[in-house]
Amino acid sequence: MSRHTSVTGVAVPARDRCCDAVHLGQRSTCQALCTAGLPALYSQILTMQQLPRWQEYLYLGLSILAYMFDDTLMVLGVVATLAHPKMQEVHGRWLKLLSAVVILALGLVMLLRPEWLG
C-alpha cells in the first residue's frame, strides 16, 4: 500500500487520502448548493409572489443581511475562541449537527410552507 507523509510527519495510507478527497468533494457540493441554491430558490419564490419591485428588493436585502449576520456571528465566534484551547472533536460534531438542523429547517420551510416566506 502506498504511503504519503502528512504535514504532521505521520504516514497516511493512499486509501485514506482518496477518502479525504471524496469527502472534500461532497462537502464542497453541499456548500455550493447552500451558497448558490438557497438564495436562487428564495429569489424565485419572491418572483412568484409578484410583489411590487421595492418590496422584492426589500426582501432580497433582508435575506442578504441574514446571510451577513450569520457570517458575522461565525467570525465573532472564531475570534472569541482563538484565545481559548482548540475545539475538541465533540464540539465540532455538535457544530455540524446544529448546522445540519438549520439547513434542514430552512429546506423544510421552503418545501412545505413557502407562504411563511412571503
Long-range contacts (C-beta under 8 A, 24 or more apart in sequence): 34-103, 38-106, 38-110, 39-63, 39-67, 41-110, 42-110, 42-117, 45-110, 45-114, 45-117, 45-118, 46-117, 46-118, 49-118, 51-118, 59-118
